[in-house]
Amino acid sequence: MRGTLAIALLLALSPAASAQSTEGRVTVELSSFKFTPKTLTLRQGQRYHLHLINTASGGHDFVAKEFFAASTIAPEDRDKIRDGRIDLHGEEAVDVILTPNRAGTYKVHCSHFMHSTFGMTGEIVVQ
């Protein structure tokens, strides 16, 4: 009896049995005129931790209006997205928790002057 109770207690306290979130972490690096990776592939209905990091000294933004409109954003992160855009100063990181709700391919770009022209574009594919 004591052995069974000990095993049950260990299982209850193990990470697999606890009620932790199952969000995936996705990191996007914003640098001089590019996003890395250029394409994100996400699953509809799965919760993600989007980690944007600007490794350049100057500012960039991550504009994905349609994608953000088609996603549920965690309440504490909604003010980080303005008009479908996340602004990042040089060497700044921003984290957003979100769940894509609609399958599709969504365009991403940096709206700073000439950045898209020089290749700072990408896409988010939600399956």
C-alpha positions in Angstrom: 0.0 0.0 0.0 2.8 2.4 1.0 4.6 1.7 -2.3 1.5 2.3 -4.4 0.9 5.6 -2.6 4.5 6.7 -3.2 4.3 5.9 -6.9 1.0 7.7 -7.2 2.5 10.8 -5.5 5.5 10.7 -7.8 3.3 10.5 -10.9 1.1 13.3 -9.7 4.1 15.6 -9.2 5.9 14.7 -12.5 5.9 17.3 -15.3 4.1 15.1 -17.7 1.2 14.7 -15.2 1.0 18.3 -14.1 -1.2 21.0 -15.7 1.5 22.9 -17.6 0.9 24.7 -20.8 1.9 22.9 -24.0 2.8 26.0 -26.0 5.5 25.8 -28.6 8.3 28.4 -28.6 9.0 30.1 -31.9 11.9 32.5 -32.3 12.2 35.0 -35.1 15.4 37.0 -35.5 15.1 40.5 -37.1 18.4 41.7 -38.5 19.6 43.9 -41.3 16.9 43.5 -43.9 15.8 39.9 -43.1 13.7 37.7 -40.9 15.2 34.4 -39.8 13.5 32.1 -40.4 11.8 33.6 -43.4 8.8 31.2 -43.1 7.1 30.1 -39.9 4.9 27.0 -40.1 2.4 26.8 -37.2 -0.6 24.6 -36.4 -4.1 26.0 -36.1 -5.4 25.9 -32.5 -2.0 25.4 -30.9 -0.7 27.9 -28.4 2.7 29.5 -29.2 5.2 31.7 -27.5 6.4 34.0 -30.2 9.9 35.4 -29.3 11.0 38.2 -31.6 14.5 39.4 -31.2 16.0 42.4 -33.0 19.8 41.7 -33.3 20.4 44.9 -35.3 21.3 48.3 -33.7 18.5 50.1 -35.4 14.8 49.6 -35.1 12.6 47.1 -37.0 9.0 46.0 -36.8 7.1 42.7 -37.4 4.0 43.5 -39.4 1.4 40.7 -39.8 -2.0 42.3 -39.6 -4.0 39.5 -41.1 -2.2 36.9 -39.0 -2.7 38.7 -35.7 -6.4 39.4 -36.6 -6.9 35.7 -37.1 -5.2 34.7 -33.8 -6.1 34.9 -30.2 -3.6 37.0 -28.3 -3.0 36.5 -24.6 -4.6 39.4 -22.7 -1.3 40.5 -21.1 0.3 40.7 -24.6 -2.4 42.6 -26.6 -0.9 46.0 -26.0 2.4 44.9 -27.6 0.6 44.7 -31.0 -0.6 47.9 -32.5 -2.5 47.9 -35.8 -1.1 44.4 -36.6 2.5 45.5 -35.9 5.1 44.8 -33.1 7.8 47.5 -32.9 11.3 46.6 -31.7 14.1 49.0 -30.9 17.6 48.0 -31.6 18.7 44.9 -29.7 15.3 44.5 -28.1 13.2 41.4 -27.7 9.5 41.1 -27.4 7.5 38.0 -26.4 3.8 37.3 -27.3 1.7 34.3 -26.4 -0.9 33.6 -29.1 -3.0 30.9 -30.8 -3.6 30.9 -34.5 -7.3 30.3 -35.2 -7.5 30.1 -39.0 -5.4 28.1 -41.5 -3.8 30.1 -44.3 -0.7 31.8 -45.5 -0.1 35.2 -44.0 2.5 37.8 -45.2 5.0 39.4 -42.8 7.1 42.5 -43.5 9.1 45.3 -41.9 7.4 48.6 -42.6 10.5 50.8 -42.0 11.6 52.8 -45.0 13.0 50.4 -47.8 13.4 47.4 -45.4 10.8 45.3 -47.3 12.3 46.4 -50.7 15.7 45.1 -49.4 14.2 41.7 -48.5 12.7 42.0 -45.0 9.6 40.0 -45.8 8.4 36.6 -44.9 5.3 34.5 -44.3 3.5 32.5 -41.7 1.8 29.3 -42.8 -0.9 28.0 -40.5 -1.9 24.4 -41.1 
